[in-house]
Amino acid sequence: MGNNVPTWNGTEKKWARIYRRQAWEDQNGKCYWCGNDVPEDEATADHLHEYAKGGKAMRGNIVMACERCNNERSNPPKYKE
């Protein structure tokens, strides 16, 4: 089995940086999930439709989140059986 995670090319990385900045500005420097202020240099990019599941690095799919919220979304709690 191979790794099915898409890879980034140089053009995608360039546009992702632009979309990050636009998202941060559109959100007035606030975390998309909790609404707390987050400095631009501490904000993390979060894909609404996960990149690993086919989501694109494009405006409308990238939101800025604080590190805590982004980590919570990427590590959902495990259900007890």
N, C-alpha and C positions, 0 to 999 in steps of 0.2 A: 504494500500500500504506500502510495506517495503522499506527500504533504499537499493538501488541497487549498492551503492559504494563498490567496493571490499575492503576487509580488508587486512592488512599486517601481515605476520607471522614473526617470528624471523629470519628465513633464508633469506627471502626477504629483510629485513632491513639490514642484514649484506652485502648482495650483492649490495644493493642500495648504501651503503657507498663506496664500492669499485668502482662501476661504476661512482659515482660522481667524485671521485678522478681521475679516468682515463679520464673522459670527460674533466675535467678542464685542465689536462695535455695535452690532444690531442688538445685542443683549445688554447694552449699557454697562459692560464690565461685571455682569452678574452671572453666577452659576445657573445654567439652564434648569437644573433639577431642584436645588434648594433655595435659590434666589439670593444667596449671600454674595457680597462683593468679593471679587477675585481679581487680583492684579494680573495684567496680561501675561507677565512673565511666569506666573504660577498657574495659569489656566491650562487645563488639559483638553485636547480635542476628543470628542466622543461622537461616534457615528450612531445616528438614530437607527438605521438599518446596518447591522454589523458588517464591517469590511470583510471579515473572515467568512461571512455567509452571503457574500455577493454585493454588499452595499458599496456604493461608489464614494470616492473622495470628491464630493461636489457640494456646492452651495445648496442648502436645504437639507442635506443629510449630515452635515457637521455642525455640532453645537459645542459650546465651551462649558466646561464643568470644573468645579473645584476637585482637587485630587481625591478627597474623601468620597464624594458622590460617584466619580468615575470608577474608583476601585470597588465600591459597593455594587455597581452595575456589572462590572466584569467578573465579579466573584459572588454569584448568587448564593444565598444560604442553602445548605444541604438539608433535605427533608429527613427527619428521623423516621425509621420504619418501625 
